[in-house]
Amino acid sequence: MKYQILLFTTLSLLVTTAVGSSLIPVVAMPTAMVKPLASGSFVDSEHPTKGLIQVFEADGKKYLKFDRSFKSDDGPDLFVILHNQNPPQSYNDSNYLSLGRLKKTTGEQMYEIPSGADINNFQSVVIWCKQFNATFGFASLK
């Protein structure tokens, strides 16, 4: 049997065995020290939103990760933001940090948190429609 090494994510290595044309996982090994910083669960606000989030540090960088159960409605101008209120009540440049546009409305995804950002200054992760100033959903950071 041949052994292949595949990069499972940037944070883990998956060793697999080739069987015919399919790959079967054998063992997963971490490739970087991952330090959990916060986590939470999305709740609905103006639109149905669900899923789990985790904030963690790896290789000196901080990331926000949505798990595969993440799901929200589509919108015209959706952003992922860290907010200093829980629940978020208002939006201005002094109370949130944008991590960028929402990549997709379902499934696992990851956003890098800028190096100067202190996660302790934020209380929630929000899916926000900037165009209509609408909170689709938010997750309290714990």
RAGIUR-V380832 format. One record per residue. N is the residue number from 1. RES is the residue in one small letter. PHI is phi in degrees with one decimal (999 if undefined). NEAR is the number of other ideal C-beta (glycine too) atoms within 10 Angstrom. Layout:
# RAGIUR-V380832
((N | RES | PHI | NEAR) (N | RES | PHI | NEAR))
This chain:
# RAGIUR-V380832
((1 | m | 999 | 5) (2 | k | -96.9 | 7) (3 | y | -108.9 | 9) (4 | q | -125.2 | 10) (5 | i | -112.1 | 10) (6 | l | -117.5 | 10) (7 | l | -80.6 | 10) (8 | f | -73.5 | 15) (9 | t | -145.9 | 13) (10 | t | -68.6 | 12) (11 | l | -113.9 | 17) (12 | s | -145.6 | 13) (13 | l | -116.2 | 15) (14 | l | -114.4 | 16) (15 | v | -93.2 | 14) (16 | t | -129.2 | 17) (17 | t | -114.8 | 13) (18 | a | -79.1 | 12) (19 | v | -129.3 | 10) (20 | g | 63.1 | 6) (21 | s | -104.4 | 5) (22 | s | -106.4 | 8) (23 | l | -110.7 | 13) (24 | i | -116.3 | 9) (25 | p | -63.9 | 11) (26 | v | -107.4 | 10) (27 | v | -156.4 | 8) (28 | a | -110.1 | 12) (29 | m | -128.4 | 10) (30 | p | -67.7 | 10) (31 | t | -106.6 | 15) (32 | a | -143.7 | 15) (33 | m | -73.4 | 10) (34 | v | -109.0 | 15) (35 | k | -114.7 | 10) (36 | p | -64.0 | 9) (37 | l | -115.1 | 16) (38 | a | -165.9 | 20) (39 | s | -151.8 | 17) (40 | g | -175.4 | 19) (41 | s | -133.9 | 13) (42 | f | -64.9 | 26) (43 | v | -126.6 | 14) (44 | d | -66.7 | 14) (45 | s | -129.3 | 17) (46 | e | -89.2 | 16) (47 | h | -142.9 | 17) (48 | p | -61.7 | 13) (49 | t | -144.9 | 21) (50 | k | -145.4 | 14) (51 | g | 128.0 | 21) (52 | l | -107.2 | 15) (53 | i | -127.0 | 22) (54 | q | -142.4 | 19) (55 | v | -106.1 | 21) (56 | f | -146.0 | 19) (57 | e | -116.5 | 16) (58 | a | -146.7 | 15) (59 | d | 53.2 | 11) (60 | g | 79.8 | 8) (61 | k | -117.0 | 13) (62 | k | -105.6 | 19) (63 | y | -136.7 | 19) (64 | l | -112.0 | 22) (65 | k | -123.0 | 17) (66 | f | -94.5 | 26) (67 | d | -80.7 | 15) (68 | r | -68.7 | 11) (69 | s | -84.0 | 13) (70 | f | -61.2 | 23) (71 | k | -157.1 | 15) (72 | s | -147.1 | 21) (73 | d | -67.6 | 15) (74 | d | -81.1 | 12) (75 | g | -154.0 | 19) (76 | p | -78.1 | 8) (77 | d | -152.4 | 13) (78 | l | -87.4 | 21) (79 | f | -125.9 | 19) (80 | v | -103.0 | 20) (81 | i | -132.1 | 23) (82 | l | -97.5 | 24) (83 | h | -122.6 | 22) (84 | n | -89.2 | 13) (85 | q | -116.3 | 15) (86 | n | -142.9 | 17) (87 | p | -74.7 | 14) (88 | p | -66.5 | 19) (89 | q | -107.4 | 9) (90 | s | -149.3 | 9) (91 | y | -131.6 | 19) (92 | n | -149.0 | 6) (93 | d | -57.3 | 7) (94 | s | -91.4 | 6) (95 | n | -118.2 | 16) (96 | y | -149.2 | 20) (97 | l | -127.9 | 18) (98 | s | -80.4 | 16) (99 | l | -99.6 | 19) (100 | g | 116.9 | 10) (101 | r | -66.7 | 11) (102 | l | -62.2 | 22) (103 | k | -71.7 | 13) (104 | k | -160.6 | 12) (105 | t | -91.3 | 17) (106 | t | -142.0 | 13) (107 | g | 87.8 | 13) (108 | e | -67.4 | 14) (109 | q | -161.7 | 17) (110 | m | -138.2 | 15) (111 | y | -129.7 | 21) (112 | e | -81.5 | 11) (113 | i | -92.5 | 20) (114 | p | -52.7 | 11) (115 | s | -59.6 | 8) (116 | g | -83.3 | 6) (117 | a | -79.1 | 13) (118 | d | -98.0 | 9) (119 | i | -59.5 | 16) (120 | n | -68.5 | 9) (121 | n | -84.2 | 10) (122 | f | -121.0 | 22) (123 | q | -111.4 | 18) (124 | s | -153.3 | 22) (125 | v | -109.6 | 27) (126 | v | -129.1 | 25) (127 | i | -97.3 | 27) (128 | w | -125.9 | 26) (129 | c | -91.7 | 19) (130 | k | -65.3 | 15) (131 | q | -57.6 | 11) (132 | f | -108.5 | 11) (133 | n | 48.9 | 11) (134 | a | -115.3 | 16) (135 | t | -86.1 | 21) (136 | f | -71.8 | 24) (137 | g | -169.6 | 23) (138 | f | -149.9 | 25) (139 | a | -125.1 | 25) (140 | s | -69.7 | 16) (141 | l | -86.5 | 21) (142 | k | -125.1 | 9))
